[in-house]
Amino acid sequence: MIVVTGATGGLGGATVEHLLTRIPADRIGVSVRAPARAQHLADRGVRVRQGSYEDPAALRDSFAGAEQVLLVSGNDPAADMVGLHRNAVEAAVAAGVRRILYTSQQGAVPGNPYRPSDVHIATEAILGDSGVDWTALRNGAYGPLDQVLGPWQRTGVIAQPEDGPVPYTDRADIAEATAVILAGDRPFDGPVTLTAPTAVTFDDFAEIASDLTGRTIKRILLDDEQWIADQITIGVPEQTARLMLTWYQAARADYFAEADPLLTELLARKPHTAADRLATHLAT
């Protein structure tokens, strides 16, 4: 059995949907905070059990009988995510799971200024010490593009701090590839990187956006502290703005620059590009 955590969320839910096209439903389980929200999966034959990273006993029960568990990483900056991830790893080991897969982040290496990297680095170390086989899926950036590009549709400019090349990746592609790995016979040990095939910069995005909209979208480079001040002016908490700034700092230092071919190989097709993602965003 394969058990997926976070199965009522975007990545976990999409992964389960892809698993359902590859293996029988009775070989899939989900561990979710609110089982009622996963009734649509139970109705299709998926085993649904309550579990959360804060409750190790419930996790052990939700992982019972699993050969593989997919741990979808948490992202609450106010929580002890490393401790919560440790709970999940220890519960999986106690349940007799043979392999743990964890949704990590591209560039999860020492020195990366993007602060969430610290959580992934620490969690990967916990996995390495767990005594069971493990895979860290170092996923390319798949968050909302407006989060990093800013309100360019309204302003006509991408006015952000200095950036660098990033292979912005489609979450749907990541979910499909994750299901391929979980349902397949090929083992992946340790960290693997899943990204779109090409890394792009904000200059590239300005050109792509101009082509897609028929408008001239400009790229304006902002000083870091000026950008922080602008964010505070529009109501963003300073702590949140400074956390986001570490993303730009990591990008400009090339921590996200490498585009890996594995995602293309797993999908057996070309993954969606940054231009595809932007076009989809504009169409919604």
KAPEJO-V321529 format. One record per helix or strand. SS is the DSSP state (@ for helix, = for strand). FROM is the first residue (numbers start at 0). TO is the last residue. Records with the same first field share a line. If there is no record, write none. Layout:
BEGIN
SS->FROM-TO, FROM-TO
END
This chain:
BEGIN
=->1-4, 27-31, 46-49, 51-51, 54-54, 67-70, 98-104, 132-138, 156-160, 165-165, 189-193, 199-199, 217-221
@->9-19, 24-26, 34-41, 55-62, 80-93, 115-127, 144-148, 151-154, 170-182, 201-212, 223-232, 237-251, 261-266, 273-282
END
